[in-house]
């Protein structure tokens, strides 16, 4: 007989059930509280790590433009190739995992030009994301994508990823490379403006958060959140691409021609604003391949057998090619510094243009003899003659008039005791005599530019101040910073300039500097323009004492044009010439003249020729193409030019040089009267000759010549030609021949 539960038993059962449910509920609630509240963030983060992939979108760096908005640096698309080795490690089939690693290592090492073992080891790491290579070009990425398609059966697509990023690109290769600098693998600025303005150029990275499956592969219809990257701000420079090209062109020619051992530098600056229009350093590099040495430097490295020494030499040469000599190296300026000494003496009313100084070759200060470069001395001379003769004894006397206290006072006022503050990294600090350490000998040597060191950028700033009315300028390379829509974020000006010397003193300095070019530094003259300048030839005293080599010189030249209304300054420095001549007046002044000759018309300065210059300048070639031969002959004869007829026709169908070109007096115009190929001739050697000798050689060879440089004196000789001897050119082609006076007067001993 079965016993049916009574009400009491049912009640007890219900109570027990309720208690059990309550206990289970409390346990579940406690677990949920533990998971969701107490350790909620921890578990959520772990889950996100397994299910979500957070990748960064590289922000493009801002662009860099010259002062005409020509692009100098930009960012182009590139890709980062990566692996997800965790997915391979999770495969239960170990043979399959090994096969995938092998296929990936073989394929990527070949396509990316990497070591097989390196890629293989990356595929074994216990990481979700491992970078294989950065900044990979489009064509390489296309090869990788094809490689993935070709290996569908091995399922490698789940373990190879490609993220789009950016790569820095410099359209003009090595143009202004030491100024622009370059970036590293992570797009961070490592040198030049790229480094100095890295914060402004660097954009804000974006993000992509994507859902992943257990293998780390994108889920087809999963979650994705995108935050777009923001491009960095761009720089608009004061630099002018054409001025920069001209500066680099003539500097490179001089470095090769004069066999310069320790490189050279050229700076072109607006004297009124401090805006740098050009800054060239020889031995530059291609910022698209910044870690590639020049052919000669690489040969030097390859010749070393010891691996440690090889790496050390490579590092040394790389840093040398990146180093901006114009701002990061100091030097003893020599006689070009006489600009400072003369300006200070004039400002303090210690001298005037009529002041007289006597030079008997040797001048004794505190028992130490100082010599003039002129073995016979200059005798009694005026201030303008003293600076034109670059007479050391005269400037020692001027320095003694200035005295220790005033010399240091103006040295500081011209900002020669500190850096200029130019917007480039690595600016060197000057080395100089503190006021309390300036004795009689220090004052004597400093007065003509020796026993202290300044940078080239300081020297051109000093020259600018002396000529621009006496105002100190701060050299700078960036005109303004703009955003991605070209809105101005920040602009730079040269307001609140400190006046160091008076306008009257500055006017007198301009008169003195023009006198120098007209009388002693004719190699720096520019036809059609009034130019003022001063040369310098300094000895590298400390290195001479260390090495015993007494022929360690630096030749320099600072010039300003138009000197009657100053606007443009050019500074040229050639460090350790070994080609025979080392005087600044002979090797550096012609470089300054070439640069001025090219850039002044380009910058809008119209030439104004004197009557004497008009007799010597080239004649514009008339357009006689299409004319009857008899008429063409008459026109050419009227211009005091010669002609040569090729063919038997009666009408000119072609002429060389073409209309609009210029040739020297007596030049020959080739007139073609029949449709035939141009006749060619071989260019003769036109170097080392007088003007008359060049004319004769050119006429004999059937070419025309245009003269450049110092042709104001019969003793000047040609030293270069723009088309080398032995080359073949069309008959009648114009060859530019450069002249200079090999003598100089700027040695600072």
ABEGO torsion letter per residue (X at the ends): XBBBBBAAAAAAAAAAAAAAAAAAAAAAAAAAAAAAAAAAAAAAAAAAAAABBBBBBBBBBBBBBBAAGBBABBBBBBBBBBBBAAAAAABABAAAAAAAAAAAAAAAAAAAGBBAAAAAAAAABBBABBBABBGBBAAAAAAAAAAAAAAAAAGAAAABBBBBBBBBBBAAEABGAAAAEBBBAAGBBABEAAAAAAAAABBBBBBBBBBBBAAGBBBAABBBBBBBBBBBBBBBBABBAAAAAAAAAAAAAAAAAAGBAAEBBBBBBBAAAGBBABBBBBGBBBAABAABBBAAAAAAAAABABAAAAAAAAAAAAAAAABBAAAABBBBAEAAAAAAAAAAAAAAGABBAABBBBBAGBBBBGGBBBBBABAAEAEBBBAAAAAAAGBAAAAAAAAAAAEAAAAAAAAAAAGAABBAGBBBBGBBBBBBBBAAABBAAAAAAAAAGBGBBBBAAAAAAAAAAAAAGGBBBBBBABABBBBAAGBBABBBBABGBBBABBAAAAAAAAAAAAAAAAAABAAABBBGBBBBBBBBBBBBAAAAAAAGBAABBBBBBBBBOBAABBABBBBBBBBGBAAGBABAAAAAAAAAAAAAAAAAAAAGBBBBBBAAAAAABBBBBBBABGBBAAAAAAAAAAAGBBBBBBEABABBABBOBBBGBBBBBGBBBBBBABBBBBBBBBBBBABGBBAAAAAAAAAAAGBBBBBBEBAABAABBBABBABBBGBBBBBGBBBBBBBBBABBBABBX
